Amino acid sequence: MAANVNLNEEQLKIVGELEIEMMADMYNRMTTSCHKKCVPPKYKDSELTKGECVCIDRCVAKYLDIHDRIGKKLTSISAQDEQALKKLQGQK
């Protein structure tokens, strides 16, 4: 039984590491995308302008909203696939 507990702990550790990696990747892509969209390549000021700040705020909000929607949709599709698989297994 101890082997099962260790395996589950190891699996949880791997899942946690993957989740951190995925969130870091999403953050990096969001940062790059919003920076390209909202901040001109040549700038004189060291601080963001009000317009740039508003643009970045909106860009990040949209990016996170879409990320959330996609996550919910994928979860829904996965649940439907799992239910369909259970039905198929029940028919055999």
C-alpha positions as CSV (number, residue, x, y, z in Angstrom):
1,M,0.0,0.0,0.0
2,A,2.9,2.4,0.7
3,A,4.0,2.0,-3.0
4,N,0.6,3.4,-4.1
5,V,0.8,6.3,-1.7
6,N,4.3,7.2,-3.0
7,L,3.2,6.8,-6.6
8,N,0.2,9.2,-6.0
9,E,2.5,11.7,-4.3
10,E,5.0,11.5,-7.2
11,Q,2.1,11.9,-9.7
12,L,0.9,15.0,-7.7
13,K,4.4,16.4,-7.7
14,I,4.7,16.0,-11.5
15,V,1.2,17.5,-12.1
16,G,2.1,20.4,-9.8
17,E,5.4,21.0,-11.7
18,L,3.6,20.8,-15.1
19,E,1.0,23.3,-13.9
20,I,3.7,25.8,-12.8
21,E,5.4,25.3,-16.1
22,M,2.2,25.9,-18.0
23,M,1.3,29.0,-16.0
24,A,4.8,30.4,-16.5
25,D,4.5,29.8,-20.3
26,M,1.1,31.5,-20.4
27,Y,2.5,34.5,-18.4
28,N,5.4,34.8,-20.8
29,R,3.2,34.6,-23.9
30,M,0.8,37.1,-22.4
31,T,3.6,39.5,-21.5
32,T,5.2,39.3,-24.9
33,S,1.9,39.7,-26.7
34,C,0.6,42.6,-24.7
35,H,3.9,44.4,-24.8
36,K,4.1,44.1,-28.6
37,K,0.5,45.4,-28.9
38,C,0.6,48.2,-26.4
39,V,4.2,49.6,-26.2
40,P,5.8,51.0,-29.3
41,P,9.2,49.6,-30.1
42,K,10.9,53.0,-29.8
43,Y,10.1,55.0,-26.7
44,K,11.7,57.9,-24.8
45,D,10.1,57.7,-21.4
46,S,11.1,55.2,-18.7
47,E,7.5,55.1,-17.5
48,L,4.5,53.8,-19.3
49,T,2.0,56.4,-20.5
50,K,-1.6,56.4,-19.3
51,G,-2.7,55.0,-22.8
52,E,-0.1,52.2,-22.6
53,C,-1.2,51.3,-19.1
54,V,-4.9,51.2,-20.2
55,C,-4.0,49.1,-23.2
56,I,-2.0,46.6,-21.1
57,D,-4.7,46.4,-18.5
58,R,-7.3,45.5,-21.2
59,C,-5.0,43.2,-23.0
60,V,-4.2,41.2,-19.9
61,A,-7.8,41.1,-18.9
62,K,-8.8,39.7,-22.3
63,Y,-5.9,37.3,-22.4
64,L,-6.9,35.9,-18.9
65,D,-10.6,35.8,-19.8
66,I,-9.9,33.8,-23.0
67,H,-7.5,31.5,-21.1
68,D,-10.2,30.8,-18.6
69,R,-12.9,30.2,-21.2
70,I,-10.6,27.8,-23.1
71,G,-9.8,25.9,-19.9
72,K,-13.5,25.6,-19.1
73,K,-14.3,24.4,-22.6
74,L,-11.5,21.8,-22.5
75,T,-12.7,20.6,-19.1
76,S,-16.2,20.2,-20.5
77,I,-15.0,18.3,-23.6
78,S,-12.9,16.1,-21.4
79,A,-15.8,15.3,-19.2
80,Q,-18.0,14.5,-22.2
81,D,-15.3,12.2,-23.6
82,E,-15.0,10.5,-20.3
83,Q,-18.8,9.9,-20.1
84,A,-18.9,8.6,-23.6
85,L,-16.0,6.2,-22.9
86,K,-17.8,4.9,-19.8
87,K,-21.0,4.3,-21.8
88,L,-19.0,2.4,-24.4
89,Q,-17.3,0.3,-21.7
90,G,-20.7,-0.3,-20.1
91,Q,-22.1,-1.7,-23.4
92,K,-19.3,-4.3,-23.8
